[in-house]
Amino acid sequence: MSYLNKIPKQINLFRRRLADLEDEDRRYKAEARRLQAEMSKLQ
């Protein structure tokens, strides 16, 4: 039964980690757009 008590905490940790990864994805995409704009200025 103790394992079942830990499931909500594990789900919350998973959700937080997923949110962190989504934030990181947004930052990488924004940086990629910024770099593409910078490269297009140089051409």
N, C-alpha and C positions, 0 to 999 in steps of 0.2 A: 504493500500500500504506500510505502514511503516514496517509491519511484513515481507513482501517480501524482503525489503531492508536488513533485518537482516539475511536472510537465508545464504548468502555466508559466513558471519562471523561465524555463527553457524556451518556450514560445516567445515570451517577451524579449529575451536575449536575441533570438533569431530575428525578430521584427526590427530590433534596434540595429543589428548588424546589416540587415537588408536595407534599412533607411540610410545607413552610413555608405553602403555601396552605391545606392542610387544618387546620393549627394556627390560622391566621388565621380560617378559617371557624368553627372551634369557639369562638374568642374572640368573634366577632361574634354568634354564636347565643346564647352565654351572656350577653352584654351586652343583647341583645334581650329575653331572658327576664327579666333583672333590671329593665329599663325597663318591661316589661309589668306586672310585679309592683308596681313603684312606682306606675305609673299606676292600677292597680286599687285601690290604697290611697287614692288621691286622689278616687275617684268615690264 
